[in-house]
């Protein structure tokens, strides 16, 4: 039994989050980044004790970074300067605040589509324009990135690059050499690198290299949200590289931080290591299961499993559906996945399936996919 098999489908459907309320009960939800897991006991205990104490006031500025630092050193050999970090309400809002520091309205933000949809919506809402450097077969295309940096900085304008590491939706974990090359290009062009590393604890193969250890001018954002299923208790921390600082980040940014969120995240980092290791083992098993089921039942599907995250970025363009594949899966198979087009350029024909679910759910999901695509 995996960690995902410990919660029944009936109990999951009793949850009131978007994963379990967005669709009718006959739809199997495998879309949004919520995991079908019981919460880690240290987190339950920490939040419960905080509520019993009435510890529901304002956040202590360094508490989050103090918990992240030993976790980062143990997992990745990364030594964080706690005093230099800033706690922010969540990763994307923190990224926007940094973009306000390093770019002006109308300046460009470079992204690598297909990529997490808020990488498009948040900068645009902040009045920035987007320049695309699409991935090449799931990895960073350095030539495209070089061209994008030149376009973004044309006329002497400031620019930023928002890097997704590990990458969502592909699961790609960028190598030290790739990150080093990105740093060289950004340094030459005068582009600020801002890294979303929210999936850093969810690396299934190889090792994770923190961006700021290779690009000291970068700023990275971390959160226990994805690895410990804490999206409803939001909090994040901005970690500057050795060659940059966050002194200009307005003090008011920290006013939106949820104190109980930081309590939960800190407990996860400090005491949730065993829970996380078990989760990673079971995610590896689930990844293999989905790959096997797809090969057996959906031979037109193409998927190159990534090294990180719990997403399967599946190419269904060969299935011959008249509609966008996610629409067909929903209407004919009653299976909810993320449409590839929502991730931008290169997403046509793809779907993103969340495989952080039970063996029964994943088996049923692929069965529904096969049924929907067969036309039967």
Backbone torsions as a table, in degrees:
resi	resn	phi	psi	omega
1	UNK	NA	129.3	176.7
2	UNK	-87.9	170.5	177.0
3	UNK	-60.3	-27.3	-178.7
4	UNK	-77.6	-18.8	179.9
5	UNK	-86.3	1.5	-175.5
6	UNK	-86.6	-10.3	179.4
7	UNK	-119.6	123.2	-178.0
8	UNK	-73.0	159.2	178.5
9	UNK	-62.5	-36.3	177.4
10	UNK	-62.2	-42.4	178.9
11	UNK	-67.7	-36.7	177.1
12	UNK	-64.0	-40.3	-179.2
13	UNK	-70.5	-12.6	174.4
14	UNK	-80.2	-13.6	176.8
15	UNK	-69.7	151.5	-175.0
16	UNK	-110.7	12.8	177.9
17	UNK	-76.5	172.4	-172.5
18	UNK	-61.6	-32.4	-178.8
19	UNK	-58.5	-34.1	-174.2
20	UNK	-106.8	6.5	179.1
21	UNK	-126.3	-8.4	-175.9
22	UNK	-74.2	-26.7	-174.7
23	UNK	-129.4	166.3	176.4
24	UNK	-66.1	162.5	-174.5
25	UNK	-65.8	-18.7	179.3
26	UNK	-83.9	-1.9	177.6
27	UNK	-94.6	133.2	176.4
28	UNK	-90.9	114.4	-175.1
29	UNK	-87.7	120.0	177.4
30	UNK	-134.5	43.2	-172.9
31	UNK	-114.1	-81.0	-169.0
32	UNK	-61.4	157.6	-175.2
33	UNK	-78.5	64.0	169.4
34	UNK	-119.0	134.0	-179.3
35	UNK	-95.2	145.5	179.9
36	UNK	-88.4	69.6	-175.0
37	UNK	-131.4	155.8	166.6
38	UNK	-73.9	148.5	-178.4
39	UNK	-71.6	150.2	177.9
40	UNK	-62.5	134.4	-176.2
41	UNK	-57.5	-41.1	178.5
42	UNK	-59.7	-33.2	178.8
43	UNK	-71.0	-44.7	177.9
44	UNK	-57.5	-45.5	-177.4
45	UNK	-64.5	-44.9	-177.1
46	UNK	-64.9	-43.0	-179.6
47	UNK	-69.2	-42.0	179.4
48	UNK	-61.8	-44.4	179.5
49	UNK	-65.0	-37.3	178.0
50	UNK	-62.9	-42.6	179.3
51	UNK	-65.9	-41.3	-180.0
52	UNK	-65.0	-34.6	178.6
53	UNK	-78.9	-11.8	-172.1
54	UNK	72.8	27.5	-177.4
55	UNK	-85.0	64.2	-174.9
56	UNK	-121.4	33.5	-179.8
57	UNK	-91.3	-143.7	-176.0
58	UNK	-90.7	154.2	-173.1
59	UNK	-72.6	145.2	171.0
60	UNK	-81.9	125.1	-169.1
61	UNK	-54.8	-36.3	-173.9
62	UNK	-101.9	-0.8	-172.5
63	UNK	-60.0	-41.4	-177.5
64	UNK	-65.6	-49.4	-178.4
65	UNK	-64.0	-33.4	178.5
66	UNK	-64.1	-32.0	176.9
67	UNK	-80.5	-37.6	-179.4
68	UNK	-67.3	-36.5	-171.6
69	UNK	-56.9	-52.5	179.2
70	UNK	-67.1	-32.4	175.9
71	UNK	-62.0	-47.2	-178.5
72	UNK	-65.1	-38.1	179.7
73	UNK	-68.8	-41.0	-179.3
74	UNK	-69.0	-42.3	-174.9
75	UNK	-80.2	-39.0	-170.8
76	UNK	-127.7	3.1	-178.1
77	UNK	65.4	28.1	-174.2
78	UNK	-103.0	119.8	179.0
79	UNK	-96.3	115.6	-175.9
80	UNK	-99.3	136.5	173.4
81	UNK	-83.8	98.8	-174.8
82	UNK	-57.2	-42.3	-176.7
83	UNK	-64.4	-24.0	-178.5
84	UNK	-86.2	-12.3	-176.5
85	UNK	-80.8	160.6	175.0
86	UNK	-134.3	131.9	175.2
87	UNK	-81.3	137.0	-177.9
88	UNK	-130.7	162.1	-176.1
89	UNK	-59.8	-40.4	175.0
90	UNK	-164.7	174.9	-173.0
91	UNK	-62.7	-50.7	-173.7
92	UNK	-67.6	-40.1	177.5
93	UNK	-67.4	-34.3	174.8
94	UNK	-65.1	-41.7	178.0
95	UNK	-60.8	-43.9	179.4
96	UNK	-60.0	-40.7	180.0
97	UNK	-65.0	-36.5	176.0
98	UNK	-69.6	-37.9	176.5
99	UNK	-60.2	-34.6	177.9
100	UNK	-65.8	-26.7	179.3
101	UNK	-78.7	-39.4	-170.3
102	UNK	-103.7	-1.9	175.4
103	UNK	-140.3	163.8	176.0
104	UNK	-111.2	161.3	175.1
105	UNK	-51.6	132.6	-177.5
106	UNK	92.5	-14.8	176.8
107	UNK	-73.3	167.8	-172.7
108	UNK	-97.8	147.8	171.0
109	UNK	-123.5	124.2	-178.9
110	UNK	-91.4	134.8	176.7
111	UNK	-135.0	165.9	-177.4
112	UNK	-115.7	82.7	177.0
113	UNK	-72.5	153.7	-0.1
114	UNK	-71.2	135.2	-173.9
115	UNK	-149.8	160.9	178.7
116	UNK	-39.9	120.9	-172.0
117	UNK	-52.7	-36.1	177.7
118	UNK	-61.8	-16.9	174.7
119	UNK	-63.5	-23.0	175.0
120	UNK	-90.1	-50.7	-170.7
121	UNK	-71.2	-39.2	-177.0
122	UNK	-68.0	-49.8	176.7
123	UNK	-61.3	-39.7	179.2
124	UNK	-63.6	-40.7	178.5
125	UNK	-64.0	-27.6	178.4
126	UNK	-86.3	5.9	176.3
127	UNK	83.9	19.1	176.6
128	UNK	-101.0	154.5	177.3
129	UNK	-102.0	152.8	-175.2
130	UNK	-102.8	140.6	171.8
131	UNK	-122.9	127.8	-174.5
132	UNK	-96.4	137.1	168.9
133	UNK	-126.2	81.9	-172.1
134	UNK	-57.8	149.6	173.8
135	UNK	-64.9	155.6	174.6
136	UNK	-116.8	108.8	-178.0
137	UNK	52.4	41.8	173.7
138	UNK	86.2	-1.4	-179.0
139	UNK	-122.5	164.2	178.2
140	UNK	-60.7	135.0	175.9
141	UNK	-102.7	101.7	-173.6
142	UNK	-65.6	-33.9	177.5
143	UNK	-65.9	-43.0	178.1
144	UNK	-65.2	-36.8	178.9
145	UNK	-66.2	-40.7	178.1
146	UNK	-61.8	-43.9	178.0
147	UNK	-64.5	-40.7	-179.6
148	UNK	-65.1	-39.8	178.2
149	UNK	-63.5	-40.6	178.9
150	UNK	-64.3	-42.6	177.8
151	UNK	-64.9	-41.5	-176.1
152	UNK	-66.3	-32.2	-175.9
153	UNK	-101.0	6.3	-179.1
154	UNK	-56.5	138.8	-179.9
155	UNK	78.8	11.8	177.7
156	UNK	80.5	13.8	-178.6
157	UNK	-77.5	153.8	176.2
158	UNK	-77.2	157.5	-178.7
159	UNK	-154.6	159.0	176.9
160	UNK	-133.4	158.1	177.5
161	UNK	-125.0	118.9	178.1
162	UNK	-97.5	111.2	-176.0
163	UNK	-98.9	132.2	177.4
164	UNK	-101.1	113.3	-171.3
165	UNK	-147.1	109.1	-5.4
166	UNK	-61.3	154.2	-171.7
167	UNK	-82.2	134.1	175.4
168	UNK	-113.1	116.9	25.6
169	UNK	-105.5	-2.3	-168.8
170	UNK	-76.1	-23.0	-175.5
171	UNK	81.5	5.7	179.2
172	UNK	-66.1	133.8	173.3
173	UNK	-108.1	115.1	-174.7
174	UNK	-68.4	141.6	-177.3
175	UNK	-83.6	161.9	175.4
176	UNK	-56.5	-39.4	179.3
177	UNK	-64.9	-40.8	177.6
178	UNK	-63.0	-44.8	180.0
179	UNK	-64.5	-39.0	178.6
180	UNK	-63.0	-41.9	178.3
181	UNK	-65.4	-39.0	175.8
182	UNK	-60.1	-44.1	179.3
183	UNK	-61.2	-40.7	178.9
184	UNK	-63.6	-44.6	179.7
185	UNK	-64.5	-44.4	-178.2
186	UNK	-66.0	-40.0	179.8
187	UNK	-63.0	-44.1	-179.5
188	UNK	-64.8	-39.7	-176.7
189	UNK	-84.2	-14.5	-176.4
190	UNK	77.3	33.7	-179.0
191	UNK	-102.0	135.0	178.0
192	UNK	-84.5	128.2	178.8
193	UNK	-93.4	124.5	177.8
194	UNK	-121.8	117.5	-172.3
195	UNK	-107.6	126.9	171.1
196	UNK	-91.0	107.5	-177.0
197	UNK	-114.9	34.1	-174.8
198	UNK	-63.1	-27.6	179.9
199	UNK	-95.5	13.4	-177.4
200	UNK	-55.0	-39.1	179.6
201	UNK	-72.1	-10.2	-175.4
202	UNK	-105.7	61.8	175.1
203	UNK	-107.6	120.8	-172.2
204	UNK	-95.9	-25.8	178.3
205	UNK	-131.2	142.0	176.5
206	UNK	71.5	-154.6	-176.7
207	UNK	-129.6	154.5	176.8
208	UNK	-94.0	132.5	176.6
209	UNK	-108.3	112.9	177.9
210	UNK	-59.6	134.0	-174.6
211	UNK	-57.7	-42.0	-174.3
212	UNK	-70.5	-15.9	176.3
213	UNK	-74.5	-18.6	179.8
214	UNK	-110.0	-31.9	179.1
215	UNK	-119.5	90.0	-173.8
216	UNK	-66.9	-14.5	177.7
217	UNK	-85.0	-4.7	-174.1
218	UNK	-82.9	166.0	172.0
219	UNK	-126.2	128.5	-177.7
220	UNK	-113.7	150.2	178.0
221	UNK	-119.6	130.6	-179.1
222	UNK	-125.9	151.2	177.2
223	UNK	-158.8	145.7	174.5
224	UNK	-81.3	2.6	-171.5
225	UNK	-54.9	-51.7	-174.2
226	UNK	-78.2	-44.4	-175.0
227	UNK	-68.9	-28.2	-176.2
228	UNK	-116.0	13.7	174.8
229	UNK	58.3	52.9	-175.1
230	UNK	-119.6	30.7	-177.3
231	UNK	-59.4	-30.2	-179.4
232	UNK	-81.3	-4.8	176.0
233	UNK	-124.0	76.2	-167.6
234	UNK	-73.6	141.0	171.7
235	UNK	-174.3	156.1	178.5
236	UNK	-159.3	167.4	179.0
237	UNK	-134.4	136.1	175.5
238	UNK	-93.3	128.5	-177.7
239	UNK	-119.7	110.1	-179.9
240	UNK	-80.5	150.4	173.2
241	UNK	-73.7	173.5	-175.4
242	UNK	-64.0	-24.7	-175.6
243	UNK	-99.3	13.1	179.4
244	UNK	-142.2	175.9	178.1
245	UNK	-151.6	171.3	-179.3
246	UNK	-118.0	25.2	-177.2
247	UNK	-61.4	-30.0	-176.7
248	UNK	-85.9	-5.6	179.3
249	UNK	-67.6	122.4	-175.0
250	UNK	-57.5	140.9	179.1
251	UNK	-58.3	-31.9	-176.7
252	UNK	-64.5	-20.8	179.3
253	UNK	-58.4	-35.6	-179.4
254	UNK	-74.2	-9.1	-177.9
255	UNK	-68.4	-22.0	-178.5
256	UNK	-89.8	4.3	-178.0
257	UNK	-74.0	133.7	178.5
258	UNK	-86.2	114.5	-176.8
259	UNK	-60.5	-45.0	179.7
260	UNK	-64.4	-29.6	174.1
261	UNK	-62.0	-45.8	-179.9
262	UNK	-67.5	-32.0	175.3
263	UNK	-61.3	-45.6	180.0
264	UNK	-64.3	-46.5	-178.1
265	UNK	-65.2	-41.3	179.5
266	UNK	-62.3	-41.1	177.9
267	UNK	-63.6	-40.0	178.5
268	UNK	-61.2	-47.0	-179.1
269	UNK	-65.1	-41.7	-173.3
270	UNK	-78.4	-37.2	-170.6
271	UNK	-125.0	-0.8	-174.1
272	UNK	-98.0	14.7	-176.5
273	UNK	-61.6	-42.9	179.3
274	UNK	-64.8	-42.4	177.3
275	UNK	-59.9	-43.8	-178.6
276	UNK	-65.1	-42.0	-179.7
277	UNK	-62.2	-40.6	176.9
278	UNK	-64.6	-41.3	177.8
279	UNK	-58.4	-45.8	-177.7
280	UNK	-63.1	-41.3	177.2
281	UNK	-60.5	-42.5	-178.1
282	UNK	-72.8	-31.0	174.8
283	UNK	-66.2	-37.9	176.8
284	UNK	-62.2	-41.7	177.8
285	UNK	-64.8	-41.0	179.0
286	UNK	-65.5	-39.8	178.9
287	UNK	-60.5	-43.1	178.2
288	UNK	-65.9	-39.9	179.2
289	UNK	-61.5	-48.3	-179.2
290	UNK	-62.2	-40.9	179.2
291	UNK	-61.5	-42.4	179.5
292	UNK	-66.6	-45.3	-179.3
293	UNK	-63.2	-41.4	178.2
294	UNK	-62.4	-44.0	-179.2
295	UNK	-61.9	-35.9	-177.3
296	UNK	-79.7	-38.4	-168.9
297	UNK	-111.8	-23.0	-178.7
298	UNK	-130.5	70.6	-174.1
299	UNK	-63.7	-18.3	177.8
300	UNK	-80.4	-11.3	-179.7
301	UNK	-76.5	140.0	175.8
302	UNK	-121.9	125.3	179.5
303	UNK	-146.2	125.4	174.3
304	UNK	-107.1	98.1	-174.6
305	UNK	-53.7	134.3	179.1
306	UNK	-82.7	171.0	-178.5
307	UNK	-83.1	-16.8	-175.4
308	UNK	-138.3	175.9	-178.3
309	UNK	68.7	179.9	175.9
310	UNK	-121.4	40.2	179.3
311	UNK	-115.9	139.5	170.4
312	UNK	-104.1	116.5	180.0
313	UNK	-96.7	95.3	-166.4
314	UNK	-103.4	127.2	177.7
315	UNK	-88.2	111.1	178.5
316	UNK	-110.5	19.1	-178.3
317	UNK	-64.5	-21.6	178.8
318	UNK	-86.3	1.2	-177.3
319	UNK	-79.3	-15.0	176.4
320	UNK	72.1	30.8	178.8
321	UNK	-78.5	142.0	178.4
322	UNK	-71.8	-31.9	178.7
323	UNK	-97.0	172.6	170.6
324	UNK	-59.5	135.2	-171.3
325	UNK	-53.3	-41.2	-178.6
326	UNK	-62.0	-33.9	177.8
327	UNK	-66.5	-43.1	177.5
328	UNK	-62.4	-43.1	-179.2
329	UNK	-64.3	-36.4	-179.9
330	UNK	-72.5	-48.9	-174.0
331	UNK	-73.9	-40.5	-175.8
332	UNK	-95.4	-30.3	-176.8
333	UNK	-108.5	-7.5	-176.3
334	UNK	53.8	43.7	178.1
335	UNK	-122.4	124.1	-179.0
336	UNK	-100.3	118.2	174.3
337	UNK	-130.3	168.6	177.9
338	UNK	-81.4	128.7	176.8
339	UNK	-66.5	136.5	-179.1
340	UNK	-60.3	-34.1	-177.0
341	UNK	-63.5	-24.1	179.7
342	UNK	-69.7	-13.4	178.6
343	UNK	-93.4	1.8	174.1
344	UNK	93.6	-159.4	-175.3
345	UNK	-52.8	135.2	-179.5
346	UNK	88.1	-2.8	-178.2
347	UNK	-90.9	-8.2	-178.6
348	UNK	-60.1	131.1	178.4
349	UNK	87.4	-5.7	-179.1
350	UNK	-102.3	160.4	167.9
351	UNK	-135.6	153.4	174.2
352	UNK	-110.7	121.0	179.4
353	UNK	-111.5	130.5	178.0
354	UNK	-85.1	116.3	-177.9
355	UNK	-100.6	18.8	173.1
356	UNK	-86.2	66.7	-173.6
357	UNK	-147.4	172.2	-176.4
358	UNK	-69.9	162.8	175.4
359	UNK	-57.3	-42.3	-179.4
360	UNK	-65.2	-42.0	-179.6
361	UNK	-64.8	-44.9	-178.4
362	UNK	-67.6	-38.4	177.2
363	UNK	-62.6	-43.8	178.8
364	UNK	-68.6	-36.5	180.0
365	UNK	-61.6	-46.1	179.9
366	UNK	-69.4	-35.4	176.1
367	UNK	-60.9	-43.5	179.1
368	UNK	-66.5	-37.2	178.3
369	UNK	-63.0	-46.2	179.5
370	UNK	-61.1	-42.7	179.4
371	UNK	-62.7	-45.5	-177.5
372	UNK	-64.2	-37.5	-176.1
373	UNK	-84.2	-17.2	-179.3
374	UNK	-78.0	-21.5	-178.0
375	UNK	81.7	5.8	-177.9
376	UNK	-82.6	NA	NA
